[in-house]
Amino acid sequence: MTDPSPGAPVSRNARRERLVGLLVLGVALVLLVSSPTWFAGDRAVVGIGQLVLGVILAGVGGFLVRRSGRG
């Protein structure tokens, strides 16, 4: 496969993947930042679940953003 030139227009699918990836990264960020509140409220199981889900979503979002950059 050839790399697209820097000035080439981005396809609609790549743009959509990038937007979905950024949305998923935003959701992951909210989950990761808000998880300490569960630990403070003695609900560690929920906090751990929220951390795990946040890390998984961050990985998926990062993958989508990177894949959309390759064109």
CHARMM-style PDB file with segment names, atoms N, HN, CA, C and O in Angstrom:
ATOM      1  N   MET     1       0.837  -1.178   0.000  1.00  0.00      PROA
ATOM      2  CA  MET     1       0.000   0.000   0.000  1.00  0.00      PROA
ATOM      3  C   MET     1       0.882   1.241   0.000  1.00  0.00      PROA
ATOM      4  O   MET     1       1.970   1.244   0.575  1.00  0.00      PROA
ATOM      5  N   THR     2       0.409   2.271  -0.637  1.00  0.00      PROA
ATOM      6  HN  THR     2      -0.475   2.269  -1.104  1.00  0.00      PROA
ATOM      7  CA  THR     2       1.162   3.512  -0.683  1.00  0.00      PROA
ATOM      8  C   THR     2       0.611   4.484   0.337  1.00  0.00      PROA
ATOM      9  O   THR     2      -0.588   4.493   0.616  1.00  0.00      PROA
ATOM     10  N   ASP     3       1.479   5.293   0.888  1.00  0.00      PROA
ATOM     11  HN  ASP     3       2.453   5.285   0.662  1.00  0.00      PROA
ATOM     12  CA  ASP     3       1.052   6.321   1.828  1.00  0.00      PROA
ATOM     13  C   ASP     3       0.494   7.502   1.061  1.00  0.00      PROA
ATOM     14  O   ASP     3       1.074   7.917   0.057  1.00  0.00      PROA
ATOM     15  N   PRO     4      -0.634   8.057   1.519  1.00  0.00      PROA
ATOM     16  CA  PRO     4      -1.166   9.232   0.831  1.00  0.00      PROA
ATOM     17  C   PRO     4      -0.277  10.442   1.076  1.00  0.00      PROA
ATOM     18  O   PRO     4       0.376  10.552   2.113  1.00  0.00      PROA
ATOM     19  N   SER     5      -0.264  11.327   0.126  1.00  0.00      PROA
ATOM     20  HN  SER     5      -0.795  11.238  -0.717  1.00  0.00      PROA
ATOM     21  CA  SER     5       0.540  12.542   0.293  1.00  0.00      PROA
ATOM     22  C   SER     5      -0.090  13.420   1.365  1.00  0.00      PROA
ATOM     23  O   SER     5      -1.291  13.317   1.616  1.00  0.00      PROA
ATOM     24  N   PRO     6       0.697  14.280   2.001  1.00  0.00      PROA
ATOM     25  CA  PRO     6       0.166  15.104   3.086  1.00  0.00      PROA
ATOM     26  C   PRO     6      -0.970  16.022   2.655  1.00  0.00      PROA
ATOM     27  O   PRO     6      -1.816  16.364   3.481  1.00  0.00      PROA
ATOM     28  N   GLY     7      -1.018  16.428   1.397  1.00  0.00      PROA
ATOM     29  HN  GLY     7      -0.331  16.150   0.726  1.00  0.00      PROA
ATOM     30  CA  GLY     7      -2.063  17.326   0.940  1.00  0.00      PROA
ATOM     31  C   GLY     7      -3.284  16.627   0.386  1.00  0.00      PROA
ATOM     32  O   GLY     7      -4.228  17.292  -0.041  1.00  0.00      PROA
ATOM     33  N   ALA     8      -3.296  15.300   0.378  1.00  0.00      PROA
ATOM     34  HN  ALA     8      -2.529  14.759   0.725  1.00  0.00      PROA
ATOM     35  CA  ALA     8      -4.410  14.551  -0.192  1.00  0.00      PROA
ATOM     36  C   ALA     8      -5.640  14.669   0.700  1.00  0.00      PROA
ATOM     37  O   ALA     8      -5.517  14.683   1.925  1.00  0.00      PROA
ATOM     38  N   PRO     9      -6.829  14.753   0.097  1.00  0.00      PROA
ATOM     39  CA  PRO     9      -8.040  14.837   0.919  1.00  0.00      PROA
ATOM     40  C   PRO     9      -8.281  13.522   1.663  1.00  0.00      PROA
ATOM     41  O   PRO     9      -7.964  12.445   1.158  1.00  0.00      PROA
ATOM     42  N   VAL    10      -8.840  13.624   2.853  1.00  0.00      PROA
ATOM     43  HN  VAL    10      -9.097  14.499   3.263  1.00  0.00      PROA
ATOM     44  CA  VAL    10      -9.095  12.454   3.689  1.00  0.00      PROA
ATOM     45  C   VAL    10     -10.455  11.883   3.302  1.00  0.00      PROA
ATOM     46  O   VAL    10     -11.416  12.631   3.115  1.00  0.00      PROA
ATOM     47  N   SER    11     -10.535  10.572   3.183  1.00  0.00      PROA
ATOM     48  HN  SER    11      -9.755   9.965   3.334  1.00  0.00      PROA
ATOM     49  CA  SER    11     -11.802   9.949   2.813  1.00  0.00      PROA
ATOM     50  C   SER    11     -12.831  10.118   3.932  1.00  0.00      PROA
ATOM     51  O   SER    11     -12.483  10.385   5.083  1.00  0.00      PROA
ATOM     52  N   ARG    12     -14.088   9.960   3.574  1.00  0.00      PROA
ATOM     53  HN  ARG    12     -14.371   9.744   2.639  1.00  0.00      PROA
ATOM     54  CA  ARG    12     -15.160  10.103   4.562  1.00  0.00      PROA
ATOM     55  C   ARG    12     -15.056   9.049   5.648  1.00  0.00      PROA
ATOM     56  O   ARG    12     -15.320   9.329   6.818  1.00  0.00      PROA
ATOM     57  N   ASN    13     -14.667   7.822   5.264  1.00  0.00      PROA
ATOM     58  HN  ASN    13     -14.452   7.595   4.314  1.00  0.00      PROA
ATOM     59  CA  ASN    13     -14.563   6.758   6.261  1.00  0.00      PROA
ATOM     60  C   ASN    13     -13.446   7.044   7.257  1.00  0.00      PROA
ATOM     61  O   ASN    13     -13.604   6.802   8.454  1.00  0.00      PROA
ATOM     62  N   ALA    14     -12.317   7.557   6.771  1.00  0.00      PROA
ATOM     63  HN  ALA    14     -12.188   7.754   5.798  1.00  0.00      PROA
ATOM     64  CA  ALA    14     -11.214   7.884   7.671  1.00  0.00      PROA
ATOM     65  C   ALA    14     -11.616   9.012   8.612  1.00  0.00      PROA
ATOM     66  O   ALA    14     -11.280   8.995   9.796  1.00  0.00      PROA
ATOM     67  N   ARG    15     -12.330   9.980   8.079  1.00  0.00      PROA
ATOM     68  HN  ARG    15     -12.603   9.993   7.117  1.00  0.00      PROA
ATOM     69  CA  ARG    15     -12.785  11.100   8.918  1.00  0.00      PROA
ATOM     70  C   ARG    15     -13.762  10.589   9.986  1.00  0.00      PROA
ATOM     71  O   ARG    15     -13.691  10.987  11.148  1.00  0.00      PROA
ATOM     72  N   ARG    16     -14.664   9.710   9.575  1.00  0.00      PROA
ATOM     73  HN  ARG    16     -14.721   9.386   8.630  1.00  0.00      PROA
ATOM     74  CA  ARG    16     -15.639   9.152  10.518  1.00  0.00      PROA
ATOM     75  C   ARG    16     -14.936   8.318  11.579  1.00  0.00      PROA
ATOM     76  O   ARG    16     -15.283   8.401  12.757  1.00  0.00      PROA
ATOM     77  N   GLU    17     -13.951   7.513  11.181  1.00  0.00      PROA
ATOM     78  HN  GLU    17     -13.669   7.445  10.225  1.00  0.00      PROA
ATOM     79  CA  GLU    17     -13.193   6.722  12.161  1.00  0.00      PROA
ATOM     80  C   GLU    17     -12.488   7.623  13.164  1.00  0.00      PROA
ATOM     81  O   GLU    17     -12.457   7.335  14.361  1.00  0.00      PROA
ATOM     82  N   ARG    18     -11.928   8.709  12.665  1.00  0.00      PROA
ATOM     83  HN  ARG    18     -11.954   8.942  11.693  1.00  0.00      PROA
ATOM     84  CA  ARG    18     -11.231   9.640  13.554  1.00  0.00      PROA
ATOM     85  C   ARG    18     -12.206  10.257  14.560  1.00  0.00      PROA
ATOM     86  O   ARG    18     -11.900  10.350  15.749  1.00  0.00      PROA
ATOM     87  N   LEU    19     -13.380  10.677  14.081  1.00  0.00      PROA
ATOM     88  HN  LEU    19     -13.629  10.602  13.115  1.00  0.00      PROA
ATOM     89  CA  LEU    19     -14.357  11.285  14.981  1.00  0.00      PROA
ATOM     90  C   LEU    19     -14.876  10.288  16.013  1.00  0.00      PROA
ATOM     91  O   LEU    19     -15.020  10.630  17.187  1.00  0.00      PROA
ATOM     92  N   VAL    20     -15.156   9.069  15.587  1.00  0.00      PROA
ATOM     93  HN  VAL    20     -15.039   8.791  14.634  1.00  0.00      PROA
ATOM     94  CA  VAL    20     -15.619   8.043  16.529  1.00  0.00      PROA
ATOM     95  C   VAL    20     -14.510   7.710  17.525  1.00  0.00      PROA
ATOM     96  O   VAL    20     -14.766   7.537  18.717  1.00  0.00      PROA
ATOM     97  N   GLY    21     -13.282   7.621  17.028  1.00  0.00      PROA
ATOM     98  HN  GLY    21     -13.074   7.762  16.060  1.00  0.00      PROA
ATOM     99  CA  GLY    21     -12.154   7.356  17.915  1.00  0.00      PROA
ATOM    100  C   GLY    21     -11.982   8.435  18.965  1.00  0.00      PROA
ATOM    101  O   GLY    21     -11.720   8.137  20.130  1.00  0.00      PROA
ATOM    102  N   LEU    22     -12.130   9.698  18.554  1.00  0.00      PROA
ATOM    103  HN  LEU    22     -12.342   9.940  17.608  1.00  0.00      PROA
ATOM    104  CA  LEU    22     -12.011  10.797  19.517  1.00  0.00      PROA
ATOM    105  C   LEU    22     -13.157  10.778  20.521  1.00  0.00      PROA
ATOM    106  O   LEU    22     -12.956  11.087  21.696  1.00  0.00      PROA
ATOM    107  N   LEU    23     -14.354  10.420  20.072  1.00  0.00      PROA
ATOM    108  HN  LEU    23     -14.517  10.169  19.118  1.00  0.00      PROA
ATOM    109  CA  LEU    23     -15.485  10.303  20.989  1.00  0.00      PROA
ATOM    110  C   LEU    23     -15.231   9.210  22.026  1.00  0.00      PROA
ATOM    111  O   LEU    23     -15.467   9.409  23.218  1.00  0.00      PROA
ATOM    112  N   VAL    24     -14.752   8.062  21.567  1.00  0.00      PROA
ATOM    113  HN  VAL    24     -14.560   7.901  20.599  1.00  0.00      PROA
ATOM    114  CA  VAL    24     -14.473   6.951  22.486  1.00  0.00      PROA
ATOM    115  C   VAL    24     -13.352   7.328  23.452  1.00  0.00      PROA
ATOM    116  O   VAL    24     -13.400   6.971  24.629  1.00  0.00      PROA
ATOM    117  N   LEU    25     -12.345   8.045  22.960  1.00  0.00      PROA
ATOM    118  HN  LEU    25     -12.306   8.335  22.003  1.00  0.00      PROA
ATOM    119  CA  LEU    25     -11.278   8.512  23.856  1.00  0.00      PROA
ATOM    120  C   LEU    25     -11.822   9.479  24.905  1.00  0.00      PROA
ATOM    121  O   LEU    25     -11.384   9.453  26.055  1.00  0.00      PROA
ATOM    122  N   GLY    26     -12.762  10.322  24.522  1.00  0.00      PROA
ATOM    123  HN  GLY    26     -13.118  10.343  23.588  1.00  0.00      PROA
ATOM    124  CA  GLY    26     -13.376  11.244  25.482  1.00  0.00      PROA
ATOM    125  C   GLY    26     -14.158  10.515  26.556  1.00  0.00      PROA
ATOM    126  O   GLY    26     -14.083  10.869  27.733  1.00  0.00      PROA
ATOM    127  N   VAL    27     -14.906   9.505  26.161  1.00  0.00      PROA
ATOM    128  HN  VAL    27     -14.967   9.217  25.206  1.00  0.00      PROA
ATOM    129  CA  VAL    27     -15.657   8.704  27.135  1.00  0.00      PROA
ATOM    130  C   VAL    27     -14.691   7.990  28.080  1.00  0.00      PROA
ATOM    131  O   VAL    27     -14.921   7.924  29.288  1.00  0.00      PROA
ATOM    132  N   ALA    28     -13.608   7.458  27.515  1.00  0.00      PROA
ATOM    133  HN  ALA    28     -13.421   7.511  26.534  1.00  0.00      PROA
ATOM    134  CA  ALA    28     -12.608   6.776  28.350  1.00  0.00      PROA
ATOM    135  C   ALA    28     -11.988   7.748  29.349  1.00  0.00      PROA
ATOM    136  O   ALA    28     -11.765   7.394  30.507  1.00  0.00      PROA
ATOM    137  N   LEU    29     -11.713   8.958  28.909  1.00  0.00      PROA
ATOM    138  HN  LEU    29     -11.894   9.246  27.968  1.00  0.00      PROA
ATOM    139  CA  LEU    29     -11.131   9.959  29.807  1.00  0.00      PROA
ATOM    140  C   LEU    29     -12.077  10.273  30.963  1.00  0.00      PROA
ATOM    141  O   LEU    29     -11.645  10.360  32.113  1.00  0.00      PROA
ATOM    142  N   VAL    30     -13.356  10.441  30.664  1.00  0.00      PROA
ATOM    143  HN  VAL    30     -13.706  10.371  29.730  1.00  0.00      PROA
ATOM    144  CA  VAL    30     -14.334  10.721  31.721  1.00  0.00      PROA
ATOM    145  C   VAL    30     -14.403   9.560  32.704  1.00  0.00      PROA
ATOM    146  O   VAL    30     -14.458   9.774  33.915  1.00  0.00      PROA
ATOM    147  N   LEU    31     -14.399   8.334  32.193  1.00  0.00      PROA
ATOM    148  HN  LEU    31     -14.354   8.159  31.210  1.00  0.00      PROA
ATOM    149  CA  LEU    31     -14.438   7.169  33.086  1.00  0.00      PROA
ATOM    150  C   LEU    31     -13.204   7.104  33.973  1.00  0.00      PROA
ATOM    151  O   LEU    31     -13.309   6.836  35.170  1.00  0.00      PROA
ATOM    152  N   LEU    32     -12.041   7.348  33.393  1.00  0.00      PROA
ATOM    153  HN  LEU    32     -11.956   7.566  32.420  1.00  0.00      PROA
ATOM    154  CA  LEU    32     -10.806   7.254  34.168  1.00  0.00      PROA
ATOM    155  C   LEU    32     -10.701   8.370  35.206  1.00  0.00      PROA
ATOM    156  O   LEU    32     -10.228   8.141  36.319  1.00  0.00      PROA
ATOM    157  N   VAL    33     -11.136   9.563  34.850  1.00  0.00      PROA
ATOM    158  HN  VAL    33     -11.521   9.750  33.946  1.00  0.00      PROA
ATOM    159  CA  VAL    33     -11.028  10.691  35.778  1.00  0.00      PROA
ATOM    160  C   VAL    33     -12.047  10.579  36.910  1.00  0.00      PROA
ATOM    161  O   VAL    33     -11.765  10.974  38.041  1.00  0.00      PROA
ATOM    162  N   SER    34     -13.227  10.042  36.608  1.00  0.00      PROA
ATOM    163  HN  SER    34     -13.455   9.721  35.689  1.00  0.00      PROA
ATOM    164  CA  SER    34     -14.270   9.977  37.634  1.00  0.00      PROA
ATOM    165  C   SER    34     -14.201   8.720  38.502  1.00  0.00      PROA
ATOM    166  O   SER    34     -14.925   8.627  39.493  1.00  0.00      PROA
ATOM    167  N   SER    35     -13.357   7.761  38.159  1.00  0.00      PROA
ATOM    168  HN  SER    35     -12.769   7.836  37.354  1.00  0.00      PROA
ATOM    169  CA  SER    35     -13.315   6.511  38.930  1.00  0.00      PROA
ATOM    170  C   SER    35     -12.875   6.684  40.386  1.00  0.00      PROA
ATOM    171  O   SER    35     -13.325   5.905  41.226  1.00  0.00      PROA
ATOM    172  N   PRO    36     -12.034   7.645  40.736  1.00  0.00      PROA
ATOM    173  CA  PRO    36     -11.669   7.767  42.166  1.00  0.00      PROA
ATOM    174  C   PRO    36     -12.852   8.041  43.089  1.00  0.00      PROA
ATOM    175  O   PRO    36     -12.778   7.749  44.282  1.00  0.00      PROA
ATOM    176  N   THR    37     -13.938   8.593  42.560  1.00  0.00      PROA
ATOM    177  HN  THR    37     -13.998   8.830  41.590  1.00  0.00      PROA
ATOM    178  CA  THR    37     -15.090   8.853  43.420  1.00  0.00      PROA
ATOM    179  C   THR    37     -15.686   7.551  43.943  1.00  0.00      PROA
ATOM    180  O   THR    37     -16.216   7.522  45.054  1.00  0.00      PROA
ATOM    181  N   TRP    38     -15.611   6.476  43.167  1.00  0.00      PROA
ATOM    182  HN  TRP    38     -15.181   6.499  42.265  1.00  0.00      PROA
ATOM    183  CA  TRP    38     -16.133   5.192  43.629  1.00  0.00      PROA
ATOM    184  C   TRP    38     -15.258   4.624  44.741  1.00  0.00      PROA
ATOM    185  O   TRP    38     -15.757   4.019  45.690  1.00  0.00      PROA
ATOM    186  N   PHE    39     -13.949   4.824  44.614  1.00  0.00      PROA
ATOM    187  HN  PHE    39     -13.544   5.316  43.844  1.00  0.00      PROA
ATOM    188  CA  PHE    39     -13.057   4.327  45.673  1.00  0.00      PROA
ATOM    189  C   PHE    39     -13.264   5.111  46.961  1.00  0.00      PROA
ATOM    190  O   PHE    39     -13.179   4.546  48.051  1.00  0.00      PROA
ATOM    191  N   ALA    40     -13.533   6.403  46.842  1.00  0.00      PROA
ATOM    192  HN  ALA    40     -13.602   6.861  45.956  1.00  0.00      PROA
ATOM    193  CA  ALA    40     -13.758   7.226  48.030  1.00  0.00      PROA
ATOM    194  C   ALA    40     -15.066   6.856  48.718  1.00  0.00      PROA
ATOM    195  O   ALA    40     -15.203   7.032  49.929  1.00  0.00      PROA
ATOM    196  N   GLY    41     -16.020   6.349  47.958  1.00  0.00      PROA
ATOM    197  HN  GLY    41     -15.909   6.206  46.975  1.00  0.00      PROA
ATOM    198  CA  GLY    41     -17.305   5.967  48.532  1.00  0.00      PROA
ATOM    199  C   GLY    41     -17.371   4.511  48.934  1.00  0.00      PROA
ATOM    200  O   GLY    41     -18.467   3.967  49.070  1.00  0.00      PROA
ATOM    201  N   ASP    42     -16.240   3.860  49.128  1.00  0.00      PROA
ATOM    202  HN  ASP    42     -15.350   4.302  49.017  1.00  0.00      PROA
ATOM    203  CA  ASP    42     -16.168   2.455  49.536  1.00  0.00      PROA
ATOM    204  C   ASP    42     -16.889   1.518  48.565  1.00  0.00      PROA
ATOM    205  O   ASP    42     -17.497   0.533  48.984  1.00  0.00      PROA
ATOM    206  N   ARG    43     -16.821   1.826  47.276  1.00  0.00      PROA
ATOM    207  HN  ARG    43     -16.328   2.627  46.936  1.00  0.00      PROA
ATOM    208  CA  ARG    43     -17.385   0.955  46.238  1.00  0.00      PROA
ATOM    209  C   ARG    43     -16.262   0.598  45.274  1.00  0.00      PROA
ATOM    210  O   ARG    43     -16.306   0.935  44.091  1.00  0.00      PROA
ATOM    211  N   ALA    44     -15.267  -0.085  45.798  1.00  0.00      PROA
ATOM    212  HN  ALA    44     -15.232  -0.359  46.759  1.00  0.00      PROA
ATOM    213  CA  ALA    44     -14.047  -0.382  45.045  1.00  0.00      PROA
ATOM    214  C   ALA    44     -14.312  -1.260  43.825  1.00  0.00      PROA
ATOM    215  O   ALA    44     -13.634  -1.118  42.808  1.00  0.00      PROA
ATOM    216  N   VAL    45     -15.276  -2.154  43.909  1.00  0.00      PROA
ATOM    217  HN  VAL    45     -15.827  -2.270  44.736  1.00  0.00      PROA
ATOM    218  CA  VAL    45     -15.560  -3.052  42.784  1.00  0.00      PROA
ATOM    219  C   VAL    45     -16.032  -2.239  41.577  1.00  0.00      PROA
ATOM    220  O   VAL    45     -15.616  -2.498  40.448  1.00  0.00      PROA
ATOM    221  N   VAL    46     -16.897  -1.262  41.819  1.00  0.00      PROA
ATOM    222  HN  VAL    46     -17.235  -1.052  42.736  1.00  0.00      PROA
ATOM    223  CA  VAL    46     -17.375  -0.414  40.735  1.00  0.00      PROA
ATOM    224  C   VAL    46     -16.217   0.425  40.181  1.00  0.00      PROA
ATOM    225  O   VAL    46     -16.106   0.607  38.969  1.00  0.00      PROA
ATOM    226  N   GLY    47     -15.373   0.924  41.056  1.00  0.00      PROA
ATOM    227  HN  GLY    47     -15.464   0.776  42.040  1.00  0.00      PROA
ATOM    228  CA  GLY    47     -14.219   1.712  40.625  1.00  0.00      PROA
ATOM    229  C   GLY    47     -13.262   0.903  39.769  1.00  0.00      PROA
ATOM    230  O   GLY    47     -12.756   1.400  38.764  1.00  0.00      PROA
ATOM    231  N   ILE    48     -13.015  -0.317  40.151  1.00  0.00      PROA
ATOM    232  HN  ILE    48     -13.426  -0.721  40.967  1.00  0.00      PROA
ATOM    233  CA  ILE    48     -12.125  -1.188  39.374  1.00  0.00      PROA
ATOM    234  C   ILE    48     -12.753  -1.487  38.012  1.00  0.00      PROA
ATOM    235  O   ILE    48     -12.068  -1.452  36.990  1.00  0.00      PROA
ATOM    236  N   GLY    49     -14.045  -1.779  37.999  1.00  0.00      PROA
ATOM    237  HN  GLY    49     -14.601  -1.808  38.829  1.00  0.00      PROA
ATOM    238  CA  GLY    49     -14.732  -2.022  36.729  1.00  0.00      PROA
ATOM    239  C   GLY    49     -14.685  -0.816  35.821  1.00  0.00      PROA
ATOM    240  O   GLY    49     -14.503  -0.951  34.611  1.00  0.00      PROA
ATOM    241  N   GLN    50     -14.848   0.360  36.394  1.00  0.00      PROA
ATOM    242  HN  GLN    50     -14.996   0.470  37.377  1.00  0.00      PROA
ATOM    243  CA  GLN    50     -14.799   1.592  35.612  1.00  0.00      PROA
ATOM    244  C   GLN    50     -13.392   1.827  35.068  1.00  0.00      PROA
ATOM    245  O   GLN    50     -13.239   2.277  33.933  1.00  0.00      PROA
ATOM    246  N   LEU    51     -12.374   1.532  35.852  1.00  0.00      PROA
ATOM    247  HN  LEU    51     -12.498   1.166  36.775  1.00  0.00      PROA
ATOM    248  CA  LEU    51     -10.999   1.664  35.373  1.00  0.00      PROA
ATOM    249  C   LEU    51     -10.710   0.704  34.226  1.00  0.00      PROA
ATOM    250  O   LEU    51     -10.096   1.085  33.229  1.00  0.00      PROA
ATOM    251  N   VAL    52     -11.151  -0.530  34.368  1.00  0.00      PROA
ATOM    252  HN  VAL    52     -11.650  -0.839  35.177  1.00  0.00      PROA
ATOM    253  CA  VAL    52     -10.928  -1.528  33.316  1.00  0.00      PROA
ATOM    254  C   VAL    52     -11.626  -1.106  32.032  1.00  0.00      PROA
ATOM    255  O   VAL    52     -11.031  -1.160  30.956  1.00  0.00      PROA
ATOM    256  N   LEU    53     -12.884  -0.686  32.137  1.00  0.00      PROA
ATOM    257  HN  LEU    53     -13.368  -0.642  33.011  1.00  0.00      PROA
ATOM    258  CA  LEU    53     -13.619  -0.248  30.955  1.00  0.00      PROA
ATOM    259  C   LEU    53     -12.976   0.984  30.330  1.00  0.00      PROA
ATOM    260  O   LEU    53     -12.917   1.097  29.106  1.00  0.00      PROA
ATOM    261  N   GLY    54     -12.496   1.907  31.156  1.00  0.00      PROA
ATOM    262  HN  GLY    54     -12.545   1.816  32.151  1.00  0.00      PROA
ATOM    263  CA  GLY    54     -11.830   3.099  30.642  1.00  0.00      PROA
ATOM    264  C   GLY    54     -10.565   2.771  29.878  1.00  0.00      PROA
ATOM    265  O   GLY    54     -10.296   3.370  28.837  1.00  0.00      PROA
ATOM    266  N   VAL    55      -9.787   1.831  30.377  1.00  0.00      PROA
ATOM    267  HN  VAL    55     -10.006   1.344  31.223  1.00  0.00      PROA
ATOM    268  CA  VAL    55      -8.551   1.435  29.693  1.00  0.00      PROA
ATOM    269  C   VAL    55      -8.869   0.740  28.368  1.00  0.00      PROA
ATOM    270  O   VAL    55      -8.197   0.972  27.363  1.00  0.00      PROA
ATOM    271  N   ILE    56      -9.896  -0.113  28.371  1.00  0.00      PROA
ATOM    272  HN  ILE    56     -10.442  -0.302  29.187  1.00  0.00      PROA
ATOM    273  CA  ILE    56     -10.283  -0.798  27.129  1.00  0.00      PROA
ATOM    274  C   ILE    56     -10.761   0.207  26.093  1.00  0.00      PROA
ATOM    275  O   ILE    56     -10.365   0.137  24.930  1.00  0.00      PROA
ATOM    276  N   LEU    57     -11.607   1.139  26.507  1.00  0.00      PROA
ATOM    277  HN  LEU    57     -11.929   1.196  27.452  1.00  0.00      PROA
ATOM    278  CA  LEU    57     -12.099   2.154  25.571  1.00  0.00      PROA
ATOM    279  C   LEU    57     -10.982   3.061  25.075  1.00  0.00      PROA
ATOM    280  O   LEU    57     -10.997   3.477  23.916  1.00  0.00      PROA
ATOM    281  N   ALA    58     -10.017   3.373  25.930  1.00  0.00      PROA
ATOM    282  HN  ALA    58     -10.005   3.035  26.871  1.00  0.00      PROA
ATOM    283  CA  ALA    58      -8.880   4.183  25.492  1.00  0.00      PROA
ATOM    284  C   ALA    58      -8.083   3.447  24.423  1.00  0.00      PROA
ATOM    285  O   ALA    58      -7.625   4.059  23.458  1.00  0.00      PROA
ATOM    286  N   GLY    59      -7.916   2.145  24.589  1.00  0.00      PROA
ATOM    287  HN  GLY    59      -8.287   1.648  25.373  1.00  0.00      PROA
ATOM    288  CA  GLY    59      -7.209   1.357  23.577  1.00  0.00      PROA
ATOM    289  C   GLY    59      -7.955   1.325  22.253  1.00  0.00      PROA
ATOM    290  O   GLY    59      -7.349   1.474  21.192  1.00  0.00      PROA
ATOM    291  N   VAL    60      -9.277   1.131  22.310  1.00  0.00      PROA
ATOM    292  HN  VAL    60      -9.770   1.010  23.172  1.00  0.00      PROA
ATOM    293  CA  VAL    60     -10.079   1.099  21.085  1.00  0.00      PROA
ATOM    294  C   VAL    60     -10.072   2.462  20.403  1.00  0.00      PROA
ATOM    295  O   VAL    60      -9.917   2.549  19.185  1.00  0.00      PROA
ATOM    296  N   GLY    61     -10.238   3.516  21.179  1.00  0.00      PROA
ATOM    297  HN  GLY    61     -10.364   3.445  22.169  1.00  0.00      PROA
ATOM    298  CA  GLY    61     -10.228   4.865  20.611  1.00  0.00      PROA
ATOM    299  C   GLY    61      -8.876   5.217  20.007  1.00  0.00      PROA
ATOM    300  O   GLY    61      -8.809   5.802  18.927  1.00  0.00      PROA
ATOM    301  N   GLY    62      -7.816   4.867  20.692  1.00  0.00      PROA
ATOM    302  HN  GLY    62      -7.871   4.392  21.570  1.00  0.00      PROA
ATOM    303  CA  GLY    62      -6.478   5.120  20.156  1.00  0.00      PROA
ATOM    304  C   GLY    62      -6.233   4.357  18.873  1.00  0.00      PROA
ATOM    305  O   GLY    62      -5.619   4.879  17.942  1.00  0.00      PROA
ATOM    306  N   PHE    63      -6.712   3.118  18.817  1.00  0.00      PROA
ATOM    307  HN  PHE    63      -7.211   2.694  19.573  1.00  0.00      PROA
ATOM    308  CA  PHE    63      -6.572   2.316  17.609  1.00  0.00      PROA
ATOM    309  C   PHE    63      -7.309   2.963  16.437  1.00  0.00      PROA
ATOM    310  O   PHE    63      -6.771   3.044  15.333  1.00  0.00      PROA
ATOM    311  N   LEU    64      -8.532   3.421  16.675  1.00  0.00      PROA
ATOM    312  HN  LEU    64      -8.969   3.355  17.572  1.00  0.00      PROA
ATOM    313  CA  LEU    64      -9.310   4.042  15.601  1.00  0.00      PROA
ATOM    314  C   LEU    64      -8.669   5.332  15.107  1.00  0.00      PROA
ATOM    315  O   LEU    64      -8.633   5.582  13.902  1.00  0.00      PROA
ATOM    316  N   VAL    65      -8.169   6.143  16.014  1.00  0.00      PROA
ATOM    317  HN  VAL    65      -8.198   5.939  16.993  1.00  0.00      PROA
ATOM    318  CA  VAL    65      -7.537   7.403  15.615  1.00  0.00      PROA
ATOM    319  C   VAL    65      -6.271   7.121  14.813  1.00  0.00      PROA
ATOM    320  O   VAL    65      -6.029   7.759  13.789  1.00  0.00      PROA
ATOM    321  N   ARG    66      -5.461   6.163  15.277  1.00  0.00      PROA
ATOM    322  HN  ARG    66      -5.659   5.645  16.109  1.00  0.00      PROA
ATOM    323  CA  ARG    66      -4.238   5.821  14.531  1.00  0.00      PROA
ATOM    324  C   ARG    66      -4.561   5.248  13.165  1.00  0.00      PROA
ATOM    325  O   ARG    66      -3.904   5.584  12.179  1.00  0.00      PROA
ATOM    326  N   ARG    67      -5.570   4.385  13.094  1.00  0.00      PROA
ATOM    327  HN  ARG    67      -6.104   4.112  13.894  1.00  0.00      PROA
ATOM    328  CA  ARG    67      -5.935   3.769  11.823  1.00  0.00      PROA
ATOM    329  C   ARG    67      -6.466   4.796  10.833  1.00  0.00      PROA
ATOM    330  O   ARG    67      -6.226   4.685   9.631  1.00  0.00      PROA
ATOM    331  N   SER    68      -7.181   5.789  11.331  1.00  0.00      PROA
ATOM    332  HN  SER    68      -7.376   5.879  12.308  1.00  0.00      PROA
ATOM    333  CA  SER    68      -7.720   6.809  10.427  1.00  0.00      PROA
ATOM    334  C   SER    68      -6.607   7.696   9.881  1.00  0.00      PROA
ATOM    335  O   SER    68      -6.753   8.273   8.803  1.00  0.00      PROA
ATOM    336  N   GLY    69      -5.514   7.810  10.599  1.00  0.00      PROA
ATOM    337  HN  GLY    69      -5.395   7.341  11.474  1.00  0.00      PROA
ATOM    338  CA  GLY    69      -4.395   8.620  10.147  1.00  0.00      PROA
ATOM    339  C   GLY    69      -3.600   7.967   9.033  1.00  0.00      PROA
ATOM    340  O   GLY    69      -2.913   8.651   8.275  1.00  0.00      PROA
ATOM    341  N   ARG    70      -3.688   6.663   8.927  1.00  0.00      PROA
ATOM    342  HN  ARG    70      -4.246   6.107   9.543  1.00  0.00      PROA
ATOM    343  CA  ARG    70      -2.947   5.945   7.886  1.00  0.00      PROA
ATOM    344  C   ARG    70      -3.627   6.052   6.519  1.00  0.00      PROA
ATOM    345  O   ARG    70      -3.004   5.812   5.485  1.00  0.00      PROA
ATOM    346  N   GLY    71      -4.911   6.415   6.527  1.00  0.00      PROA
ATOM    347  HN  GLY    71      -5.418   6.610   7.367  1.00  0.00      PROA
ATOM    348  CA  GLY    71      -5.611   6.664   5.284  1.00  0.00      PROA
ATOM    349  C   GLY    71      -6.230   5.490   4.687  1.00  0.00      PROA
ATOM    350  OT1 GLY    71      -6.850   5.590   3.629  1.00  0.00      PROA
TER     351      GLY     71
END
